[in-house]
Amino acid sequence: MNYLLVGLTFLVLATVVAACAVLGTDRLMPGRRVLDALSSDGVDAAEAGELPLILSDHPRSEELKRIRFSTSLFGYHKDEVDGVMAKLIDENARLRSLLDSDAATDGTENLGQTSPERP
């Protein structure tokens, strides 16, 4: 009689483990069914899931506030972050060169004049 109860318990335990393994895949990968259904027409939806990040040549603060990087398993996509940082570095260098050229022209024009004091 004890062997029958042990066997029945093992059968119930094996059924529960199998059910958790089969039904739990939706919890581990929730979008898998949707992606499988979308990509059944031959178009891979996993790559085109998010729109690419596009910045203008001279980004302003409003545009920078709206930036949202797409995420991957371990964080943000490195290529997108590197691209934004490269654009910001170029824009910073351009603005600094404009500032330096304005300071150089202001310095040559006001050589003989006294500057008004600031309050």
C-alpha positions in Angstrom: 0.0 0.0 0.0 2.9 2.4 0.8 4.4 1.8 -2.6 1.2 2.7 -4.3 1.0 6.0 -2.4 4.6 6.8 -3.2 4.0 6.0 -6.9 0.9 8.1 -7.0 2.7 11.0 -5.3 5.6 10.7 -7.8 3.1 10.7 -10.7 1.3 13.8 -9.4 4.7 15.5 -8.9 5.9 14.7 -12.4 2.6 16.0 -13.8 2.9 19.3 -11.9 6.5 19.7 -13.0 5.7 19.0 -16.6 2.7 21.4 -16.5 4.9 24.1 -15.0 7.5 23.6 -17.7 5.0 23.7 -20.5 2.8 26.5 -19.2 5.6 28.5 -17.7 7.3 29.3 -21.0 4.8 32.1 -21.5 6.0 33.7 -18.3 9.7 33.4 -19.2 9.2 34.7 -22.8 5.8 36.5 -22.9 6.1 38.0 -26.4 7.2 34.7 -28.1 3.7 33.8 -29.3 3.1 37.3 -30.7 6.5 37.4 -32.5 6.0 33.9 -33.8 2.6 34.9 -35.2 3.9 38.1 -36.7 7.0 36.6 -38.3 5.1 33.7 -39.9 4.7 35.8 -43.1 8.5 35.7 -43.6 9.3 39.1 -42.1 11.4 39.0 -38.9 9.5 41.2 -36.4 12.2 40.9 -33.7 14.6 43.2 -35.5 12.0 45.8 -36.5 10.3 45.8 -33.1 11.4 49.4 -32.2 12.0 52.4 -34.4 15.6 53.5 -34.9 16.8 56.5 -32.9 17.3 59.5 -35.2 18.6 62.9 -34.1 18.9 66.0 -36.1 22.4 67.4 -37.0 22.1 70.1 -34.4 20.0 68.7 -31.5 18.3 71.1 -29.2 17.4 70.6 -25.6 13.8 69.7 -26.4 14.9 66.9 -28.7 17.4 65.6 -26.2 14.7 65.5 -23.5 12.6 63.2 -25.7 15.4 60.6 -26.3 14.3 57.1 -25.4 16.8 54.4 -26.0 15.6 50.9 -26.9 16.5 48.3 -24.4 18.0 44.8 -24.7 18.4 42.0 -22.2 21.4 43.7 -20.4 20.4 47.4 -20.7 20.4 49.9 -23.6 21.7 49.1 -27.1 25.3 50.2 -27.2 25.2 51.4 -30.8 22.4 53.8 -30.1 24.1 55.3 -27.1 27.4 55.6 -28.9 25.7 57.3 -31.8 24.0 59.9 -29.6 27.2 60.5 -27.7 29.1 61.1 -31.0 26.5 63.6 -32.2 26.6 65.4 -28.9 30.4 65.5 -28.9 30.4 66.9 -32.5 27.7 69.5 -31.5 29.6 70.5 -28.4 32.8 71.0 -30.4 30.9 73.1 -33.0 29.4 75.3 -30.4 32.7 75.7 -28.6 34.4 76.7 -31.8 31.6 79.3 -32.4 32.1 80.6 -28.9 35.8 80.8 -29.2 35.5 82.6 -32.6 33.0 85.1 -31.1 35.3 85.7 -28.1 38.3 86.2 -30.5 36.4 88.8 -32.6 35.0 90.5 -29.5 38.5 90.8 -28.1 40.0 92.4 -31.2 37.1 94.9 -31.7 37.1 96.1 -28.1 40.9 96.5 -27.6 40.8 100.3 -27.3 37.5 100.6 -25.5 36.7 100.1 -21.8 34.1 97.5 -21.0 31.2 98.5 -18.8 31.3 97.0 -15.3 28.9 94.3 -14.5 26.5 94.8 -11.6 
